[in-house]
Amino acid sequence: MLQDTKKPGGDPGFFIFSALFKADEIAALASRKWWSLRTGAECT
């Protein structure tokens, strides 16, 4: 999955993929935080 990491600006498809992956990661963290606030329990 990580072919074009050496080339700066590499494959636009890879850039989009990594951006989506990062957004998904942030969304998962945010929902986990929201859920822990909602339930009042701290999820690790």
mmCIF file of the N, C-alpha and C atoms, coordinates in Angstrom:
data_MODEL
# 
_entry.id   MODEL 
# 
loop_
_atom_site.group_PDB 
_atom_site.id 
_atom_site.type_symbol 
_atom_site.label_atom_id 
_atom_site.label_alt_id 
_atom_site.label_comp_id 
_atom_site.label_asym_id 
_atom_site.label_entity_id 
_atom_site.label_seq_id 
_atom_site.pdbx_PDB_ins_code 
_atom_site.Cartn_x 
_atom_site.Cartn_y 
_atom_site.Cartn_z 
_atom_site.occupancy 
_atom_site.B_iso_or_equiv 
_atom_site.pdbx_formal_charge 
_atom_site.auth_seq_id 
_atom_site.auth_comp_id 
_atom_site.auth_asym_id 
_atom_site.auth_atom_id 
_atom_site.pdbx_PDB_model_num 
ATOM 1   N N  . MET A 1 1  ? 0.809   -1.208 0.000  1.00 0.00 ? 1  MET A N  1 
ATOM 2   C CA . MET A 1 1  ? 0.000   0.000  0.000  1.00 0.00 ? 1  MET A CA 1 
ATOM 3   C C  . MET A 1 1  ? 0.858   1.282  0.000  1.00 0.00 ? 1  MET A C  1 
ATOM 4   N N  . LEU A 1 2  ? 2.101   1.197  0.481  1.00 0.00 ? 2  LEU A N  1 
ATOM 5   C CA . LEU A 1 2  ? 2.925   2.399  0.619  1.00 0.00 ? 2  LEU A CA 1 
ATOM 6   C C  . LEU A 1 2  ? 4.039   2.449  -0.430 1.00 0.00 ? 2  LEU A C  1 
ATOM 7   N N  . GLN A 1 3  ? 3.633   2.440  -1.724 1.00 0.00 ? 3  GLN A N  1 
ATOM 8   C CA . GLN A 1 3  ? 4.637   2.425  -2.774 1.00 0.00 ? 3  GLN A CA 1 
ATOM 9   C C  . GLN A 1 3  ? 5.379   3.756  -2.927 1.00 0.00 ? 3  GLN A C  1 
ATOM 10  N N  . ASP A 1 4  ? 4.640   4.859  -3.074 1.00 0.00 ? 4  ASP A N  1 
ATOM 11  C CA . ASP A 1 4  ? 5.226   6.126  -3.500 1.00 0.00 ? 4  ASP A CA 1 
ATOM 12  C C  . ASP A 1 4  ? 5.637   7.059  -2.360 1.00 0.00 ? 4  ASP A C  1 
ATOM 13  N N  . THR A 1 5  ? 6.158   6.504  -1.266 1.00 0.00 ? 5  THR A N  1 
ATOM 14  C CA . THR A 1 5  ? 6.520   7.358  -0.145 1.00 0.00 ? 5  THR A CA 1 
ATOM 15  C C  . THR A 1 5  ? 7.828   8.108  -0.396 1.00 0.00 ? 5  THR A C  1 
ATOM 16  N N  . LYS A 1 6  ? 8.713   7.569  -1.255 1.00 0.00 ? 6  LYS A N  1 
ATOM 17  C CA . LYS A 1 6  ? 10.008  8.179  -1.498 1.00 0.00 ? 6  LYS A CA 1 
ATOM 18  C C  . LYS A 1 6  ? 9.884   9.445  -2.367 1.00 0.00 ? 6  LYS A C  1 
ATOM 19  N N  . LYS A 1 7  ? 9.017   9.391  -3.365 1.00 0.00 ? 7  LYS A N  1 
ATOM 20  C CA . LYS A 1 7  ? 8.812   10.550 -4.244 1.00 0.00 ? 7  LYS A CA 1 
ATOM 21  C C  . LYS A 1 7  ? 7.978   11.612 -3.552 1.00 0.00 ? 7  LYS A C  1 
ATOM 22  N N  . PRO A 1 8  ? 8.495   12.861 -3.439 1.00 0.00 ? 8  PRO A N  1 
ATOM 23  C CA . PRO A 1 8  ? 7.668   13.929 -2.906 1.00 0.00 ? 8  PRO A CA 1 
ATOM 24  C C  . PRO A 1 8  ? 6.528   14.256 -3.856 1.00 0.00 ? 8  PRO A C  1 
ATOM 25  N N  . GLY A 1 9  ? 5.330   14.275 -3.356 1.00 0.00 ? 9  GLY A N  1 
ATOM 26  C CA . GLY A 1 9  ? 4.180   14.556 -4.198 1.00 0.00 ? 9  GLY A CA 1 
ATOM 27  C C  . GLY A 1 9  ? 3.674   13.362 -4.974 1.00 0.00 ? 9  GLY A C  1 
ATOM 28  N N  . GLY A 1 10 ? 4.374   12.244 -4.881 1.00 0.00 ? 10 GLY A N  1 
ATOM 29  C CA . GLY A 1 10 ? 4.090   10.981 -5.563 1.00 0.00 ? 10 GLY A CA 1 
ATOM 30  C C  . GLY A 1 10 ? 2.777   10.796 -6.308 1.00 0.00 ? 10 GLY A C  1 
ATOM 31  N N  . ASP A 1 11 ? 2.093   9.715  -6.007 1.00 0.00 ? 11 ASP A N  1 
ATOM 32  C CA . ASP A 1 11 ? 0.863   9.342  -6.679 1.00 0.00 ? 11 ASP A CA 1 
ATOM 33  C C  . ASP A 1 11 ? -0.326  10.082 -6.055 1.00 0.00 ? 11 ASP A C  1 
ATOM 34  N N  . PRO A 1 12 ? -1.122  10.779 -6.873 1.00 0.00 ? 12 PRO A N  1 
ATOM 35  C CA . PRO A 1 12 ? -2.289  11.473 -6.317 1.00 0.00 ? 12 PRO A CA 1 
ATOM 36  C C  . PRO A 1 12 ? -3.274  10.520 -5.648 1.00 0.00 ? 12 PRO A C  1 
ATOM 37  N N  . GLY A 1 13 ? -3.381  9.320  -6.168 1.00 0.00 ? 13 GLY A N  1 
ATOM 38  C CA . GLY A 1 13 ? -4.241  8.308  -5.557 1.00 0.00 ? 13 GLY A CA 1 
ATOM 39  C C  . GLY A 1 13 ? -3.770  7.944  -4.157 1.00 0.00 ? 13 GLY A C  1 
ATOM 40  N N  . PHE A 1 14 ? -2.452  7.843  -3.999 1.00 0.00 ? 14 PHE A N  1 
ATOM 41  C CA . PHE A 1 14 ? -1.881  7.549  -2.688 1.00 0.00 ? 14 PHE A CA 1 
ATOM 42  C C  . PHE A 1 14 ? -2.124  8.704  -1.721 1.00 0.00 ? 14 PHE A C  1 
ATOM 43  N N  . PHE A 1 15 ? -1.996  9.931  -2.232 1.00 0.00 ? 15 PHE A N  1 
ATOM 44  C CA . PHE A 1 15 ? -2.241  11.115 -1.401 1.00 0.00 ? 15 PHE A CA 1 
ATOM 45  C C  . PHE A 1 15 ? -3.679  11.125 -0.901 1.00 0.00 ? 15 PHE A C  1 
ATOM 46  N N  . ILE A 1 16 ? -4.616  10.847 -1.798 1.00 0.00 ? 16 ILE A N  1 
ATOM 47  C CA . ILE A 1 16 ? -6.035  10.793 -1.441 1.00 0.00 ? 16 ILE A CA 1 
ATOM 48  C C  . ILE A 1 16 ? -6.281  9.673  -0.435 1.00 0.00 ? 16 ILE A C  1 
ATOM 49  N N  . PHE A 1 17 ? -5.676  8.522  -0.685 1.00 0.00 ? 17 PHE A N  1 
ATOM 50  C CA . PHE A 1 17 ? -5.827  7.387  0.223  1.00 0.00 ? 17 PHE A CA 1 
ATOM 51  C C  . PHE A 1 17 ? -5.330  7.716  1.623  1.00 0.00 ? 17 PHE A C  1 
ATOM 52  N N  . SER A 1 18 ? -4.142  8.326  1.699  1.00 0.00 ? 18 SER A N  1 
ATOM 53  C CA . SER A 1 18 ? -3.574  8.649  3.012  1.00 0.00 ? 18 SER A CA 1 
ATOM 54  C C  . SER A 1 18 ? -4.384  9.735  3.716  1.00 0.00 ? 18 SER A C  1 
ATOM 55  N N  . ALA A 1 19 ? -4.920  10.688 2.931  1.00 0.00 ? 19 ALA A N  1 
ATOM 56  C CA . ALA A 1 19 ? -5.761  11.733 3.516  1.00 0.00 ? 19 ALA A CA 1 
ATOM 57  C C  . ALA A 1 19 ? -7.052  11.141 4.075  1.00 0.00 ? 19 ALA A C  1 
ATOM 58  N N  . LEU A 1 20 ? -7.653  10.222 3.320  1.00 0.00 ? 20 LEU A N  1 
ATOM 59  C CA . LEU A 1 20 ? -8.861  9.544  3.790  1.00 0.00 ? 20 LEU A CA 1 
ATOM 60  C C  . LEU A 1 20 ? -8.577  8.698  5.025  1.00 0.00 ? 20 LEU A C  1 
ATOM 61  N N  . PHE A 1 21 ? -7.426  8.025  5.010  1.00 0.00 ? 21 PHE A N  1 
ATOM 62  C CA . PHE A 1 21 ? -7.049  7.202  6.149  1.00 0.00 ? 21 PHE A CA 1 
ATOM 63  C C  . PHE A 1 21 ? -6.877  8.052  7.404  1.00 0.00 ? 21 PHE A C  1 
ATOM 64  N N  . LYS A 1 22 ? -6.214  9.217  7.241  1.00 0.00 ? 22 LYS A N  1 
ATOM 65  C CA . LYS A 1 22 ? -6.000  10.123 8.367  1.00 0.00 ? 22 LYS A CA 1 
ATOM 66  C C  . LYS A 1 22 ? -7.319  10.684 8.880  1.00 0.00 ? 22 LYS A C  1 
ATOM 67  N N  . ALA A 1 23 ? -8.205  11.039 7.952  1.00 0.00 ? 23 ALA A N  1 
ATOM 68  C CA . ALA A 1 23 ? -9.524  11.548 8.335  1.00 0.00 ? 23 ALA A CA 1 
ATOM 69  C C  . ALA A 1 23 ? -10.316 10.484 9.097  1.00 0.00 ? 23 ALA A C  1 
ATOM 70  N N  . ASP A 1 24 ? -10.207 9.232  8.635  1.00 0.00 ? 24 ASP A N  1 
ATOM 71  C CA . ASP A 1 24 ? -10.889 8.123  9.284  1.00 0.00 ? 24 ASP A CA 1 
ATOM 72  C C  . ASP A 1 24 ? -10.349 7.895  10.700 1.00 0.00 ? 24 ASP A C  1 
ATOM 73  N N  . GLU A 1 25 ? -9.026  8.023  10.838 1.00 0.00 ? 25 GLU A N  1 
ATOM 74  C CA . GLU A 1 25 ? -8.367  7.882  12.134 1.00 0.00 ? 25 GLU A CA 1 
ATOM 75  C C  . GLU A 1 25 ? -8.850  8.962  13.106 1.00 0.00 ? 25 GLU A C  1 
ATOM 76  N N  . ILE A 1 26 ? -8.916  10.204 12.620 1.00 0.00 ? 26 ILE A N  1 
ATOM 77  C CA . ILE A 1 26 ? -9.386  11.332 13.424 1.00 0.00 ? 26 ILE A CA 1 
ATOM 78  C C  . ILE A 1 26 ? -10.852 11.142 13.816 1.00 0.00 ? 26 ILE A C  1 
ATOM 79  N N  . ALA A 1 27 ? -11.657 10.678 12.863 1.00 0.00 ? 27 ALA A N  1 
ATOM 80  C CA . ALA A 1 27 ? -13.074 10.432 13.136 1.00 0.00 ? 27 ALA A CA 1 
ATOM 81  C C  . ALA A 1 27 ? -13.244 9.346  14.203 1.00 0.00 ? 27 ALA A C  1 
ATOM 82  N N  . ALA A 1 28 ? -12.415 8.314  14.132 1.00 0.00 ? 28 ALA A N  1 
ATOM 83  C CA . ALA A 1 28 ? -12.479 7.237  15.116 1.00 0.00 ? 28 ALA A CA 1 
ATOM 84  C C  . ALA A 1 28 ? -12.103 7.740  16.509 1.00 0.00 ? 28 ALA A C  1 
ATOM 85  N N  . LEU A 1 29 ? -11.058 8.560  16.584 1.00 0.00 ? 29 LEU A N  1 
ATOM 86  C CA . LEU A 1 29 ? -10.662 9.148  17.860 1.00 0.00 ? 29 LEU A CA 1 
ATOM 87  C C  . LEU A 1 29 ? -11.745 10.056 18.420 1.00 0.00 ? 29 LEU A C  1 
ATOM 88  N N  . ALA A 1 30 ? -12.326 10.878 17.535 1.00 0.00 ? 30 ALA A N  1 
ATOM 89  C CA . ALA A 1 30 ? -13.365 11.815 17.960 1.00 0.00 ? 30 ALA A CA 1 
ATOM 90  C C  . ALA A 1 30 ? -14.600 11.078 18.463 1.00 0.00 ? 30 ALA A C  1 
ATOM 91  N N  . SER A 1 31 ? -15.011 10.030 17.746 1.00 0.00 ? 31 SER A N  1 
ATOM 92  C CA . SER A 1 31 ? -16.199 9.280  18.162 1.00 0.00 ? 31 SER A CA 1 
ATOM 93  C C  . SER A 1 31 ? -15.936 8.528  19.474 1.00 0.00 ? 31 SER A C  1 
ATOM 94  N N  . ARG A 1 32 ? -14.706 8.054  19.649 1.00 0.00 ? 32 ARG A N  1 
ATOM 95  C CA . ARG A 1 32 ? -14.354 7.371  20.890 1.00 0.00 ? 32 ARG A CA 1 
ATOM 96  C C  . ARG A 1 32 ? -14.400 8.349  22.063 1.00 0.00 ? 32 ARG A C  1 
ATOM 97  N N  . LYS A 1 33 ? -13.890 9.564  21.827 1.00 0.00 ? 33 LYS A N  1 
ATOM 98  C CA . LYS A 1 33 ? -13.923 10.591 22.862 1.00 0.00 ? 33 LYS A CA 1 
ATOM 99  C C  . LYS A 1 33 ? -15.355 10.986 23.182 1.00 0.00 ? 33 LYS A C  1 
ATOM 100 N N  . TRP A 1 34 ? -16.159 11.158 22.126 1.00 0.00 ? 34 TRP A N  1 
ATOM 101 C CA . TRP A 1 34 ? -17.575 11.504 22.300 1.00 0.00 ? 34 TRP A CA 1 
ATOM 102 C C  . TRP A 1 34 ? -18.302 10.411 23.067 1.00 0.00 ? 34 TRP A C  1 
ATOM 103 N N  . TRP A 1 35 ? -18.017 9.166  22.711 1.00 0.00 ? 35 TRP A N  1 
ATOM 104 C CA . TRP A 1 35 ? -18.663 8.028  23.373 1.00 0.00 ? 35 TRP A CA 1 
ATOM 105 C C  . TRP A 1 35 ? -18.269 7.964  24.845 1.00 0.00 ? 35 TRP A C  1 
ATOM 106 N N  . SER A 1 36 ? -16.988 8.200  25.142 1.00 0.00 ? 36 SER A N  1 
ATOM 107 C CA . SER A 1 36 ? -16.527 8.151  26.527 1.00 0.00 ? 36 SER A CA 1 
ATOM 108 C C  . SER A 1 36 ? -17.142 9.284  27.343 1.00 0.00 ? 36 SER A C  1 
ATOM 109 N N  . LEU A 1 37 ? -17.319 10.450 26.725 1.00 0.00 ? 37 LEU A N  1 
ATOM 110 C CA . LEU A 1 37 ? -17.989 11.557 27.399 1.00 0.00 ? 37 LEU A CA 1 
ATOM 111 C C  . LEU A 1 37 ? -19.454 11.224 27.647 1.00 0.00 ? 37 LEU A C  1 
ATOM 112 N N  . ARG A 1 38 ? -20.072 10.600 26.650 1.00 0.00 ? 38 ARG A N  1 
ATOM 113 C CA . ARG A 1 38 ? -21.493 10.287 26.731 1.00 0.00 ? 38 ARG A CA 1 
ATOM 114 C C  . ARG A 1 38 ? -21.772 9.233  27.805 1.00 0.00 ? 38 ARG A C  1 
ATOM 115 N N  . THR A 1 39 ? -20.931 8.219  27.853 1.00 0.00 ? 39 THR A N  1 
ATOM 116 C CA . THR A 1 39 ? -21.136 7.145  28.828 1.00 0.00 ? 39 THR A CA 1 
ATOM 117 C C  . THR A 1 39 ? -20.548 7.501  30.192 1.00 0.00 ? 39 THR A C  1 
ATOM 118 N N  . GLY A 1 40 ? -19.640 8.493  30.209 1.00 0.00 ? 40 GLY A N  1 
ATOM 119 C CA . GLY A 1 40 ? -19.001 8.890  31.459 1.00 0.00 ? 40 GLY A CA 1 
ATOM 120 C C  . GLY A 1 40 ? -17.873 7.961  31.855 1.00 0.00 ? 40 GLY A C  1 
ATOM 121 N N  . ALA A 1 41 ? -17.513 7.047  30.956 1.00 0.00 ? 41 ALA A N  1 
ATOM 122 C CA . ALA A 1 41 ? -16.405 6.125  31.219 1.00 0.00 ? 41 ALA A CA 1 
ATOM 123 C C  . ALA A 1 41 ? -15.261 6.446  30.266 1.00 0.00 ? 41 ALA A C  1 
ATOM 124 N N  . GLU A 1 42 ? -14.061 6.345  30.735 1.00 0.00 ? 42 GLU A N  1 
ATOM 125 C CA . GLU A 1 42 ? -12.901 6.635  29.909 1.00 0.00 ? 42 GLU A CA 1 
ATOM 126 C C  . GLU A 1 42 ? -12.451 5.376  29.158 1.00 0.00 ? 42 GLU A C  1 
ATOM 127 N N  . CYS A 1 43 ? -12.581 5.410  27.842 1.00 0.00 ? 43 CYS A N  1 
ATOM 128 C CA . CYS A 1 43 ? -12.157 4.279  27.013 1.00 0.00 ? 43 CYS A CA 1 
ATOM 129 C C  . CYS A 1 43 ? -10.708 4.486  26.601 1.00 0.00 ? 43 CYS A C  1 
ATOM 130 N N  . THR A 1 44 ? -9.889  3.453  26.736 1.00 0.00 ? 44 THR A N  1 
ATOM 131 C CA . THR A 1 44 ? -8.489  3.574  26.361 1.00 0.00 ? 44 THR A CA 1 
ATOM 132 C C  . THR A 1 44 ? -8.210  2.854  25.061 1.00 0.00 ? 44 THR A C  1 
# 
